[in-house]
Amino acid sequence: MIRLYRLAPIEFHSGAYGPQGIKLHETGRLDISDVDSVQDLPPGHSLNLRLATPLSMEDFRLCLSREHTGFRFQKSPAKAAELVTLHSGGKSSLAITLYESVQKHD
């Protein structure tokens, strides 16, 4: 099970607004490894959880909320941003794009 303390907050400057004036907040990055793969749902889990294998078919499983249908590992940030363009009104895509542009300048 992934613990929230491992979530690294990403801070954007106050001017980090998208083309539609969307302010990004509460965005974070979580690095995962093979030890984060789960074999079964946790004991006493809620009915809102499901096990999911990546759409890219690696031997790795995560517990997801029922509202999410799958996930995919993507090494290219540009491709990842493209794949999530429709998720959360484009905020996820914008966050990936802004984060990567900051990383290139650091």
MOPAC internal coordinates of N, CA, C and O (Angstrom, degrees):
PM7 1SCF
backbone

  N    0.0000 0     0.00 0     0.00 0    0    0    0
  C    1.4491 1     0.00 0     0.00 0    1    0    0
  C    1.5252 1   108.80 1     0.00 0    2    1    0
  O    1.2310 1   120.25 1   -46.05 1    3    2    1
  N    1.2994 1   117.12 1   133.95 1    3    2    1
  C    1.4540 1   122.36 1  -179.12 1    5    3    2
  C    1.5199 1   108.96 1   -81.51 1    6    5    3
  O    1.2310 1   120.83 1   -50.23 1    7    6    5
  N    1.3077 1   116.02 1   129.77 1    7    6    5
  C    1.4608 1   121.99 1  -179.82 1    9    7    6
  C    1.5227 1   109.92 1   -94.83 1   10    9    7
  O    1.2310 1   120.35 1   -42.20 1   11   10    9
  N    1.3131 1   116.94 1   137.80 1   11   10    9
  C    1.4592 1   121.44 1  -176.89 1   13   11   10
  C    1.5229 1   113.25 1   -62.73 1   14   13   11
  O    1.2310 1   119.45 1   155.87 1   15   14   13
  N    1.3501 1   118.66 1   -24.13 1   15   14   13
  C    1.4614 1   119.57 1   179.58 1   17   15   14
  C    1.5342 1   110.90 1   -63.64 1   18   17   15
  O    1.2310 1   120.00 1   162.61 1   19   18   17
  N    1.3081 1   117.60 1   -17.39 1   19   18   17
  C    1.4680 1   121.42 1   177.94 1   21   19   18
  C    1.5242 1   112.70 1   -82.32 1   22   21   19
  O    1.2310 1   120.36 1   168.98 1   23   22   21
  N    1.3116 1   116.91 1   -11.02 1   23   22   21
  C    1.4537 1   121.23 1   179.90 1   25   23   22
  C    1.5276 1   108.97 1   -75.33 1   26   25   23
  O    1.2310 1   120.89 1   -61.85 1   27   26   25
  N    1.3282 1   115.90 1   118.15 1   27   26   25
  C    1.4621 1   121.33 1  -179.65 1   29   27   26
  C    1.5202 1   108.68 1   -91.75 1   30   29   27
  O    1.2310 1   120.03 1   -65.15 1   31   30   29
  N    1.3407 1   117.54 1   114.85 1   31   30   29
  C    1.4654 1   119.11 1   179.65 1   33   31   30
  C    1.5245 1   111.00 1   -63.70 1   34   33   31
  O    1.2310 1   121.32 1   -36.30 1   35   34   33
  N    1.3116 1   115.09 1   143.70 1   35   34   33
  C    1.4622 1   121.34 1   175.56 1   37   35   34
  C    1.5100 1   106.61 1  -110.76 1   38   37   35
  O    1.2310 1   121.04 1   -58.41 1   39   38   37
  N    1.3165 1   115.62 1   121.59 1   39   38   37
  C    1.4604 1   120.58 1  -179.01 1   41   39   38
  C    1.5193 1   109.06 1  -101.56 1   42   41   39
  O    1.2310 1   120.82 1   -55.36 1   43   42   41
  N    1.3030 1   116.03 1   124.64 1   43   42   41
  C    1.4558 1   121.65 1   173.84 1   45   43   42
  C    1.5215 1   107.58 1  -102.48 1   46   45   43
  O    1.2310 1   120.34 1   -30.32 1   47   46   45
  N    1.3019 1   116.96 1   149.68 1   47   46   45
  C    1.4553 1   120.58 1   176.24 1   49   47   46
  C    1.5191 1   108.70 1   -61.33 1   50   49   47
  O    1.2310 1   120.81 1   -20.10 1   51   50   49
  N    1.3144 1   116.05 1   159.90 1   51   50   49
  C    1.4621 1   119.69 1  -176.86 1   53   51   50
  C    1.5235 1   112.68 1   -58.80 1   54   53   51
  O    1.2310 1   119.72 1   161.78 1   55   54   53
  N    1.3209 1   118.14 1   -18.22 1   55   54   53
  C    1.4581 1   121.06 1   179.22 1   57   55   54
  C    1.5186 1   113.59 1   -90.50 1   58   57   55
  O    1.2310 1   119.85 1  -165.58 1   59   58   57
  N    1.3331 1   117.88 1    14.42 1   59   58   57
  C    1.4718 1   120.80 1  -177.87 1   61   59   58
  C    1.5240 1   109.78 1   -82.27 1   62   61   59
  O    1.2310 1   121.59 1  -102.92 1   63   62   61
  N    1.3036 1   114.56 1    77.08 1   63   62   61
  C    1.4573 1   120.63 1   179.69 1   65   63   62
  C    1.5113 1   109.04 1  -114.84 1   66   65   63
  O    1.2310 1   121.20 1   -34.01 1   67   66   65
  N    1.2886 1   115.32 1   145.99 1   67   66   65
  C    1.4479 1   120.21 1   177.89 1   69   67   66
  C    1.5115 1   111.04 1   -82.32 1   70   69   67
  O    1.2310 1   121.17 1    -0.75 1   71   70   69
  N    1.3159 1   115.37 1   179.25 1   71   70   69
  C    1.4574 1   120.49 1  -178.80 1   73   71   70
  C    1.5298 1   113.38 1   -60.29 1   74   73   71
  O    1.2310 1   120.12 1   154.20 1   75   74   73
  N    1.3234 1   117.37 1   -25.80 1   75   74   73
  C    1.4620 1   120.29 1   178.95 1   77   75   74
  C    1.5270 1   111.34 1   -98.27 1   78   77   75
  O    1.2310 1   119.99 1  -166.63 1   79   78   77
  N    1.3393 1   117.63 1    13.37 1   79   78   77
  C    1.4506 1   120.91 1   180.00 1   81   79   78
  C    1.5108 1   112.98 1    76.88 1   82   81   79
  O    1.2310 1   119.61 1  -153.28 1   83   82   81
  N    1.3245 1   118.34 1    26.72 1   83   82   81
  C    1.4602 1   122.74 1  -179.35 1   85   83   82
  C    1.5286 1   108.27 1   -81.72 1   86   85   83
  O    1.2310 1   120.67 1   -57.04 1   87   86   85
  N    1.3197 1   116.32 1   122.96 1   87   86   85
  C    1.4568 1   119.13 1   176.82 1   89   87   86
  C    1.5221 1   108.75 1   -87.49 1   90   89   87
  O    1.2310 1   121.07 1   -48.16 1   91   90   89
  N    1.3268 1   115.55 1   131.84 1   91   90   89
  C    1.4616 1   120.41 1   179.53 1   93   91   90
  C    1.5211 1   109.41 1   -92.10 1   94   93   91
  O    1.2310 1   120.38 1   -50.35 1   95   94   93
  N    1.2983 1   116.89 1   129.65 1   95   94   93
  C    1.4561 1   121.64 1   175.22 1   97   95   94
  C    1.5151 1   107.61 1  -149.34 1   98   97   95
  O    1.2310 1   120.79 1   -16.41 1   99   98   97
  N    1.2954 1   116.10 1   163.59 1   99   98   97
  C    1.4586 1   121.93 1   179.91 1  101   99   98
  C    1.5232 1   111.96 1    52.19 1  102  101   99
  O    1.2310 1   121.11 1  -134.34 1  103  102  101
  N    1.3169 1   115.47 1    45.66 1  103  102  101
  C    1.4547 1   121.13 1   177.33 1  105  103  102
  C    1.5214 1   107.82 1  -106.36 1  106  105  103
  O    1.2310 1   120.44 1   -37.89 1  107  106  105
  N    1.3147 1   116.76 1   142.11 1  107  106  105
  C    1.4574 1   119.03 1  -179.10 1  109  107  106
  C    1.5044 1   112.47 1  -148.04 1  110  109  107
  O    1.2310 1   121.59 1    -9.03 1  111  110  109
  N    1.3241 1   114.57 1   170.97 1  111  110  109
  C    1.4576 1   122.15 1   179.06 1  113  111  110
  C    1.5225 1   107.88 1  -124.40 1  114  113  111
  O    1.2310 1   121.08 1   -42.57 1  115  114  113
  N    1.3126 1   115.54 1   137.43 1  115  114  113
  C    1.4520 1   121.12 1   178.68 1  117  115  114
  C    1.5123 1   108.35 1  -129.25 1  118  117  115
  O    1.2310 1   120.77 1   -63.93 1  119  118  117
  N    1.3163 1   116.13 1   116.07 1  119  118  117
  C    1.4630 1   120.43 1   174.98 1  121  119  118
  C    1.5223 1   107.87 1   -87.05 1  122  121  119
  O    1.2310 1   120.98 1   -49.39 1  123  122  121
  N    1.3196 1   115.73 1   130.61 1  123  122  121
  C    1.4663 1   119.79 1   179.46 1  125  123  122
  C    1.5203 1   109.65 1  -119.66 1  126  125  123
  O    1.2310 1   121.57 1   -20.24 1  127  126  125
  N    1.3219 1   114.61 1   159.76 1  127  126  125
  C    1.4622 1   120.50 1   178.20 1  129  127  126
  C    1.5239 1   108.49 1  -138.71 1  130  129  127
  O    1.2310 1   120.54 1     1.97 1  131  130  129
  N    1.3128 1   116.57 1  -178.03 1  131  130  129
  C    1.4634 1   121.31 1  -177.41 1  133  131  130
  C    1.5301 1   112.85 1   -56.73 1  134  133  131
  O    1.2310 1   119.98 1   149.44 1  135  134  133
  N    1.3332 1   117.65 1   -30.56 1  135  134  133
  C    1.4658 1   119.47 1  -178.53 1  137  135  134
  C    1.5302 1   112.30 1   -68.31 1  138  137  135
  O    1.2310 1   120.01 1   166.46 1  139  138  137
  N    1.3248 1   117.59 1   -13.54 1  139  138  137
  C    1.4637 1   121.15 1   179.24 1  141  139  138
  C    1.5228 1   112.98 1   -85.40 1  142  141  139
  O    1.2310 1   120.36 1   170.99 1  143  142  141
  N    1.3217 1   116.92 1    -9.01 1  143  142  141
  C    1.4577 1   120.43 1   177.05 1  145  143  142
  C    1.5245 1   109.10 1   -69.16 1  146  145  143
  O    1.2310 1   120.61 1   -42.16 1  147  146  145
  N    1.3219 1   116.45 1   137.84 1  147  146  145
  C    1.4671 1   120.51 1  -179.52 1  149  147  146
  C    1.5227 1   109.79 1  -111.38 1  150  149  147
  O    1.2310 1   120.94 1   -28.93 1  151  150  149
  N    1.3120 1   115.80 1   151.07 1  151  150  149
  C    1.4598 1   120.96 1   179.98 1  153  151  150
  C    1.5234 1   112.47 1  -100.27 1  154  153  151
  O    1.2310 1   121.23 1   157.34 1  155  154  153
  N    1.3400 1   115.26 1   -22.66 1  155  154  153
  C    1.4581 1   118.92 1  -177.97 1  157  155  154
  C    1.5237 1   108.65 1  -154.01 1  158  157  155
  O    1.2310 1   120.48 1   -16.37 1  159  158  157
  N    1.3146 1   116.68 1   163.63 1  159  158  157
  C    1.4580 1   120.73 1   176.15 1  161  159  158
  C    1.5225 1   109.06 1   -69.15 1  162  161  159
  O    1.2310 1   119.68 1   -31.81 1  163  162  161
  N    1.3394 1   118.21 1   148.19 1  163  162  161
  C    1.4625 1   120.22 1  -179.48 1  165  163  162
  C    1.5204 1   111.61 1   -64.72 1  166  165  163
  O    1.2310 1   120.27 1   -29.86 1  167  166  165
  N    1.3486 1   117.09 1   150.14 1  167  166  165
  C    1.4650 1   120.06 1   178.16 1  169  167  166
  C    1.5330 1   110.09 1   -58.16 1  170  169  167
  O    1.2310 1   120.78 1   -41.20 1  171  170  169
  N    1.3131 1   116.11 1   138.80 1  171  170  169
  C    1.4539 1   121.35 1   178.94 1  173  171  170
  C    1.5227 1   113.70 1    69.63 1  174  173  171
  O    1.2310 1   120.54 1  -158.64 1  175  174  173
  N    1.3287 1   116.58 1    21.36 1  175  174  173
  C    1.4692 1   119.96 1  -178.98 1  177  175  174
  C    1.5248 1   111.25 1   -63.27 1  178  177  175
  O    1.2310 1   121.82 1   -24.06 1  179  178  177
  N    1.3034 1   114.12 1   155.94 1  179  178  177
  C    1.4630 1   118.38 1   177.84 1  181  179  178
  C    1.5270 1   108.71 1   -81.12 1  182  181  179
  O    1.2310 1   120.91 1   -16.71 1  183  182  181
  N    1.2927 1   115.87 1   163.29 1  183  182  181
  C    1.4643 1   120.50 1   178.66 1  185  183  182
  C    1.5202 1   111.48 1   -72.23 1  186  185  183
  O    1.2310 1   120.39 1   176.32 1  187  186  185
  N    1.3267 1   116.86 1    -3.68 1  187  186  185
  C    1.4566 1   120.71 1   179.74 1  189  187  186
  C    1.5233 1   112.62 1   -85.56 1  190  189  187
  O    1.2310 1   119.80 1   179.69 1  191  190  189
  N    1.3263 1   117.99 1    -0.31 1  191  190  189
  C    1.4599 1   121.13 1   179.71 1  193  191  190
  C    1.5167 1   111.14 1  -104.76 1  194  193  191
  O    1.2310 1   121.36 1   -28.65 1  195  194  193
  N    1.3351 1   115.00 1   151.35 1  195  194  193
  C    1.4630 1   120.72 1   173.95 1  197  195  194
  C    1.5161 1   108.13 1  -146.03 1  198  197  195
  O    1.2310 1   120.47 1   -26.77 1  199  198  197
  N    1.3203 1   116.71 1   153.23 1  199  198  197
  C    1.4613 1   121.61 1   173.55 1  201  199  198
  C    1.5169 1   108.72 1   -85.54 1  202  201  199
  O    1.2310 1   120.94 1   -42.06 1  203  202  201
  N    1.3166 1   115.81 1   137.94 1  203  202  201
  C    1.4626 1   119.42 1   179.88 1  205  203  202
  C    1.5223 1   110.16 1  -135.15 1  206  205  203
  O    1.2310 1   121.40 1   -41.17 1  207  206  205
  N    1.3147 1   114.92 1   138.83 1  207  206  205
  C    1.4623 1   123.40 1   172.68 1  209  207  206
  C    1.5201 1   106.90 1  -100.87 1  210  209  207
  O    1.2310 1   119.79 1   -36.71 1  211  210  209
  N    1.3361 1   118.01 1   143.29 1  211  210  209
  C    1.4660 1   118.20 1  -178.34 1  213  211  210
  C    1.5217 1   112.69 1   -59.18 1  214  213  211
  O    1.2310 1   121.35 1   -33.90 1  215  214  213
  N    1.3249 1   115.02 1   146.10 1  215  214  213
  C    1.4594 1   120.55 1   176.81 1  217  215  214
  C    1.5194 1   110.67 1   -62.12 1  218  217  215
  O    1.2310 1   120.65 1   157.89 1  219  218  217
  N    1.3433 1   116.37 1   -22.11 1  219  218  217
  C    1.4635 1   121.72 1   178.47 1  221  219  218
  C    1.5327 1   111.46 1   -84.63 1  222  221  219
  O    1.2310 1   120.56 1  -177.64 1  223  222  221
  N    1.3418 1   116.54 1     2.36 1  223  222  221
  C    1.4644 1   125.85 1   169.57 1  225  223  222
  C    1.5291 1   116.59 1    67.40 1  226  225  223
  O    1.2310 1   119.48 1  -157.93 1  227  226  225
  N    1.3365 1   118.60 1    22.07 1  227  226  225
  C    1.4618 1   119.21 1   171.55 1  229  227  226
  C    1.5271 1   109.08 1   -67.60 1  230  229  227
  O    1.2310 1   120.38 1   -21.59 1  231  230  229
  N    1.3111 1   116.88 1   158.41 1  231  230  229
  C    1.4585 1   121.99 1   178.89 1  233  231  230
  C    1.5328 1   108.32 1   -82.10 1  234  233  231
  O    1.2310 1   120.89 1  -101.32 1  235  234  233
  N    1.3210 1   115.90 1    78.68 1  235  234  233
  C    1.4607 1   122.16 1  -175.28 1  237  235  234
  C    1.5196 1   107.17 1  -156.58 1  238  237  235
  O    1.2310 1   120.11 1   -47.67 1  239  238  237
  N    1.3322 1   117.40 1   132.33 1  239  238  237
  C    1.4593 1   119.38 1  -179.62 1  241  239  238
  C    1.5256 1   110.48 1  -128.42 1  242  241  239
  O    1.2310 1   121.08 1   -35.80 1  243  242  241
  N    1.3144 1   115.54 1   144.20 1  243  242  241
  C    1.4657 1   122.83 1   176.90 1  245  243  242
  C    1.5183 1   109.44 1  -126.47 1  246  245  243
  O    1.2310 1   120.98 1   -26.78 1  247  246  245
  N    1.3314 1   115.73 1   153.22 1  247  246  245
  C    1.4612 1   120.69 1   168.61 1  249  247  246
  C    1.5155 1   106.65 1   -84.62 1  250  249  247
  O    1.2310 1   120.32 1   -54.17 1  251  250  249
  N    1.3087 1   116.99 1   125.83 1  251  250  249
  C    1.4590 1   122.42 1   177.77 1  253  251  250
  C    1.5221 1   109.05 1  -120.89 1  254  253  251
  O    1.2310 1   121.10 1   -23.49 1  255  254  253
  N    1.3143 1   115.49 1   156.51 1  255  254  253
  C    1.4548 1   118.63 1   172.19 1  257  255  254
  C    1.5226 1   107.29 1   -70.82 1  258  257  255
  O    1.2310 1   120.34 1   -25.02 1  259  258  257
  N    1.3092 1   116.96 1   154.98 1  259  258  257
  C    1.4683 1   121.63 1  -177.65 1  261  259  258
  C    1.5270 1   112.69 1   -61.55 1  262  261  259
  O    1.2310 1   120.29 1   158.26 1  263  262  261
  N    1.3388 1   117.05 1   -21.74 1  263  262  261
  C    1.4705 1   118.97 1  -179.37 1  265  263  262
  C    1.5175 1   112.22 1   -72.48 1  266  265  263
  O    1.2310 1   119.95 1   164.43 1  267  266  265
  N    1.3229 1   117.70 1   -15.57 1  267  266  265
  C    1.4658 1   121.38 1   178.36 1  269  267  266
  C    1.5215 1   109.40 1  -103.67 1  270  269  267
  O    1.2310 1   120.81 1   -45.77 1  271  270  269
  N    1.3083 1   116.06 1   134.23 1  271  270  269
  C    1.4663 1   119.93 1  -174.25 1  273  271  270
  C    1.5178 1   113.66 1   -97.49 1  274  273  271
  O    1.2310 1   119.66 1   166.02 1  275  274  273
  N    1.3162 1   118.25 1   -13.98 1  275  274  273
  C    1.4569 1   119.63 1   179.93 1  277  275  274
  C    1.5110 1   111.42 1   176.34 1  278  277  275
  O    1.2310 1   121.50 1     0.39 1  279  278  277
  N    1.3142 1   114.73 1  -179.61 1  279  278  277
  C    1.4550 1   121.21 1   177.49 1  281  279  278
  C    1.5113 1   108.60 1  -149.98 1  282  281  279
  O    1.2310 1   121.29 1   -12.38 1  283  282  281
  N    1.3076 1   115.14 1   167.62 1  283  282  281
  C    1.4527 1   120.71 1  -178.44 1  285  283  282
  C    1.5230 1   107.64 1  -146.77 1  286  285  283
  O    1.2310 1   120.55 1   -40.12 1  287  286  285
  N    1.3269 1   116.55 1   139.88 1  287  286  285
  C    1.4598 1   120.49 1   172.44 1  289  287  286
  C    1.5190 1   107.49 1   -84.58 1  290  289  287
  O    1.2310 1   121.16 1   -46.08 1  291  290  289
  N    1.3125 1   115.39 1   133.92 1  291  290  289
  C    1.4610 1   119.74 1  -179.10 1  293  291  290
  C    1.5263 1   108.24 1  -140.72 1  294  293  291
  O    1.2310 1   120.56 1   -61.16 1  295  294  293
  N    1.3349 1   116.54 1   118.84 1  295  294  293
  C    1.4613 1   121.02 1  -179.10 1  297  295  294
  C    1.5171 1   112.69 1   -76.91 1  298  297  295
  O    1.2310 1   120.02 1   150.72 1  299  298  297
  N    1.3185 1   117.56 1   -29.28 1  299  298  297
  C    1.4605 1   121.48 1  -178.14 1  301  299  298
  C    1.5242 1   110.21 1   -86.00 1  302  301  299
  O    1.2310 1   119.61 1   -64.61 1  303  302  301
  N    1.3450 1   118.34 1   115.39 1  303  302  301
  C    1.4610 1   119.85 1   177.69 1  305  303  302
  C    1.5322 1   112.60 1   -59.58 1  306  305  303
  O    1.2310 1   119.89 1   143.39 1  307  306  305
  N    1.3155 1   117.82 1   -36.61 1  307  306  305
  C    1.4629 1   120.66 1   179.37 1  309  307  306
  C    1.5292 1   110.46 1   -63.38 1  310  309  307
  O    1.2310 1   120.27 1   136.94 1  311  310  309
  N    1.3210 1   117.09 1   -43.06 1  311  310  309
  C    1.4613 1   121.16 1   178.83 1  313  311  310
  C    1.5336 1   110.29 1   -68.32 1  314  313  311
  O    1.2310 1   120.40 1   140.40 1  315  314  313
  N    1.3348 1   116.85 1   -39.60 1  315  314  313
  C    1.4701 1   120.21 1   177.95 1  317  315  314
  C    1.5277 1   110.28 1   -61.14 1  318  317  315
  O    1.2310 1   120.42 1   136.43 1  319  318  317
  N    1.3351 1   116.80 1   -43.57 1  319  318  317
  C    1.4681 1   120.59 1   178.58 1  321  319  318
  C    1.5252 1   110.72 1   -61.76 1  322  321  319
  O    1.2310 1   120.78 1   140.41 1  323  322  321
  N    1.3259 1   116.12 1   -39.59 1  323  322  321
  C    1.4719 1   120.49 1   178.71 1  325  323  322
  C    1.5296 1   110.81 1   -64.54 1  326  325  323
  O    1.2310 1   120.32 1   139.12 1  327  326  325
  N    1.3265 1   116.98 1   -40.88 1  327  326  325
  C    1.4624 1   120.99 1  -176.84 1  329  327  326
  C    1.5276 1   113.41 1   -67.56 1  330  329  327
  O    1.2310 1   120.12 1   152.59 1  331  330  329
  N    1.3395 1   117.38 1   -27.41 1  331  330  329
  C    1.4638 1   119.92 1  -177.20 1  333  331  330
  C    1.5302 1   112.53 1  -106.43 1  334  333  331
  O    1.2310 1   120.48 1  -160.59 1  335  334  333
  N    1.3080 1   116.69 1    19.41 1  335  334  333
  C    1.4675 1   121.03 1  -178.18 1  337  335  334
  C    1.5261 1   112.24 1   -54.14 1  338  337  335
  O    1.2310 1   119.50 1   141.36 1  339  338  337
  N    1.3162 1   118.55 1   -38.64 1  339  338  337
  C    1.4592 1   121.69 1  -176.15 1  341  339  338
  C    1.5311 1   113.54 1   -88.37 1  342  341  339
  O    1.2310 1   119.89 1   173.99 1  343  342  341
  N    1.3269 1   117.81 1    -6.01 1  343  342  341
  C    1.4632 1   121.30 1  -178.02 1  345  343  342
  C    1.5305 1   110.03 1   -80.79 1  346  345  343
  O    1.2310 1   120.16 1   -47.11 1  347  346  345
  N    1.2992 1   117.31 1   132.89 1  347  346  345
  C    1.4717 1   124.02 1   176.30 1  349  347  346
  C    1.5252 1   112.64 1    53.96 1  350  349  347
  O    1.2310 1   120.42 1  -139.05 1  351  350  349
  N    1.2930 1   116.81 1    40.95 1  351  350  349
  C    1.4558 1   120.60 1   176.95 1  353  351  350
  C    1.5156 1   114.76 1    64.55 1  354  353  351
  O    1.2310 1   120.29 1  -155.70 1  355  354  353
  N    1.3248 1   117.05 1    24.30 1  355  354  353
  C    1.4563 1   120.86 1   178.74 1  357  355  354
  C    1.5183 1   114.49 1    89.44 1  358  357  355
  O    1.2310 1   119.80 1   174.96 1  359  358  357
  N    1.3379 1   117.98 1    -5.04 1  359  358  357
  C    1.4664 1   120.65 1  -178.72 1  361  359  358
  C    1.5255 1   112.21 1   -63.54 1  362  361  359
  O    1.2310 1   120.27 1   141.89 1  363  362  361
  N    1.3212 1   117.10 1   -38.11 1  363  362  361
  C    1.4727 1   119.97 1  -179.59 1  365  363  362
  C    1.5180 1   110.84 1   -64.26 1  366  365  363
  O    1.2310 1   120.55 1   135.71 1  367  366  365
  N    1.3070 1   116.55 1   -44.29 1  367  366  365
  C    1.4596 1   122.03 1   178.80 1  369  367  366
  C    1.5300 1   110.86 1   -62.52 1  370  369  367
  O    1.2310 1   120.78 1   135.33 1  371  370  369
  N    1.3086 1   116.11 1   -44.67 1  371  370  369
  C    1.4564 1   121.30 1   179.28 1  373  371  370
  C    1.5259 1   110.91 1   -63.41 1  374  373  371
  O    1.2310 1   120.06 1   138.23 1  375  374  373
  N    1.3299 1   117.49 1   -41.77 1  375  374  373
  C    1.4623 1   121.09 1   179.13 1  377  375  374
  C    1.5221 1   111.19 1   -61.69 1  378  377  375
  O    1.2310 1   119.88 1   136.57 1  379  378  377
  N    1.3353 1   117.83 1   -43.43 1  379  378  377
  C    1.4683 1   121.04 1   178.78 1  381  379  378
  C    1.5252 1   110.11 1   -62.54 1  382  381  379
  O    1.2310 1   120.49 1   134.05 1  383  382  381
  N    1.3156 1   116.68 1   -45.95 1  383  382  381
  C    1.4649 1   121.37 1  -178.45 1  385  383  382
  C    1.5318 1   110.94 1   -62.39 1  386  385  383
  O    1.2310 1   120.11 1   133.30 1  387  386  385
  N    1.3331 1   117.40 1   -46.70 1  387  386  385
  C    1.4640 1   120.66 1   179.61 1  389  387  386
  C    1.5188 1   111.50 1   -65.27 1  390  389  387
  O    1.2310 1   120.38 1   137.45 1  391  390  389
  N    1.3266 1   116.88 1   -42.55 1  391  390  389
  C    1.4666 1   120.57 1   179.87 1  393  391  390
  C    1.5255 1   110.71 1   -60.38 1  394  393  391
  O    1.2310 1   120.65 1   134.19 1  395  394  393
  N    1.3059 1   116.36 1   -45.81 1  395  394  393
  C    1.4696 1   119.86 1  -179.48 1  397  395  394
  C    1.5179 1   111.28 1   -65.54 1  398  397  395
  O    1.2310 1   119.63 1   143.41 1  399  398  397
  N    1.3196 1   118.31 1   -36.59 1  399  398  397
  C    1.4634 1   119.17 1   179.86 1  401  399  398
  C    1.5340 1   110.28 1   -68.66 1  402  401  399
  O    1.2310 1   119.89 1   145.15 1  403  402  401
  N    1.3259 1   117.82 1   -34.85 1  403  402  401
  C    1.4703 1   121.12 1   175.54 1  405  403  402
  C    1.5208 1   109.96 1   -66.66 1  406  405  403
  O    1.2310 1   120.12 1   138.10 1  407  406  405
  N    1.3342 1   117.38 1   -41.90 1  407  406  405
  C    1.4746 1   121.38 1  -179.01 1  409  407  406
  C    1.5163 1   111.30 1   -62.27 1  410  409  407
  O    1.2310 1   120.24 1   143.38 1  411  410  409
  N    1.3249 1   117.14 1   -36.62 1  411  410  409
  C    1.4684 1   121.16 1  -179.69 1  413  411  410
  C    1.5251 1   111.40 1   -67.07 1  414  413  411
  O    1.2310 1   120.20 1   151.51 1  415  414  413
  N    1.3432 1   117.23 1   -28.49 1  415  414  413
  C    1.4518 1   121.28 1  -177.50 1  417  415  414
  C    1.5197 1   113.29 1   -91.45 1  418  417  415
  O    1.2310 1   119.65 1   170.13 1  419  418  417
  N    1.3291 1   118.28 1    -9.87 1  419  418  417
  C    1.4767 1   121.27 1   179.04 1  421  419  418
  C    1.5013 1   111.83 1   -85.61 1  422  421  419
  O    1.2310 1   120.10 1   180.00 1  423  422  421

